[in-house]
Amino acid sequence: MERVFDSEDFPAQEALGAWTEMAHRDIMPKTFRVVEGEVFRGWFDEMALGSVQISSVAYSLITTSRTLRSIGVSDPESLQIVIPRRGPHFIEQNGRSTLVEPGEMVLLSSSRPFQSYAIGEATLMQFPIALLPAGARHIDRLVACRLAGGKGIGRLLADYLARVTVDHTCYTPADMLRLGTIGLDLAAAVLAHHLERENEIPADSRQRVLYARVTSFIEKHLGDPTLTVDQVAAAHHISVRSLHRLFQAHGVSVRASIREQRLARCRRDLVDPAQQHVPIRAIAARWGYPRPADFTRAFRTAYGAAPAAYRRETLSRPGTRAT
């Protein structure tokens, strides 16, 4: 992500004006106010994934307003999903008033006036409404409504946004476009879930969302050595055959995906200087390999060296750090 604003770069009396200019340029025209006598402090990071913009923001107590006049100046006709990470966010739009806190999310429309009172940190996802399969007349029902972000499909979207911002340095331009598509699919699934209109999501989008849900489930259960293909399928209410077809469409098998993710986590921990005194068998068990011999054999096949030798050689290189 790129940091496009930091209040520390400006004199205290100029920070709010610079923040307003940045928002006008990178998001949409708005007006901002701080509590009388207070100095604005905040920062703004952003990343473009095709037509989707992901932002990570922090701010001192601030009032944000988007008026009819602001809309007349510029309307990107976009939707914005706001996920608070710290601090309360009070939103007013479309005749609704909603208090949103960490673990929840809220939808805003650029085409209607709104006002918010917030302090803390948040993740924002903004995208053109035209990219959603559901019509705008249905989406209006969700504007300024509190949506669950700590469970189900909402948590999957929140986890996706958290992960995509952490790993951003590893992406190629083609990766960015694909990740934008995944983000749109997840956002559409969240909104359709709350509208009870899942059948309006195109079949290919539903498959991508299902794949994201399955891979997220596997990632959370890598440390369970008893994890099986049957369990993965049952957890998502699909047949084992359908699960295999889902992964084949992405060029991998279910078992290979589990094995590769486990070995990748083991490799990461083995070459982490902060964990150099953790026994190899403990790292292997942490990621689903309770039997050291099985782990050694699988690791040697994947990386061409036994775990101990790989760790020793990697950690002996100057400047080695966790990857």
Beta strands, then each sheet from edge to edge (+ up, - down):
strand 1: 2-6
strand 2: 31-34
strand 3: 42-49
strand 4: 52-66
strand 5: 78-86
strand 6: 89-93
strand 7: 96-100
strand 8: 104-109
strand 9: 114-128
strand 10: 146-148
sheet 1: 1+ 3- 4+ 2-
sheet 2: 1+ 3- 4+ 9- 5+ 8- 10+
sheet 3: 1+ 3- 4+ 9- 6+ 7-
end
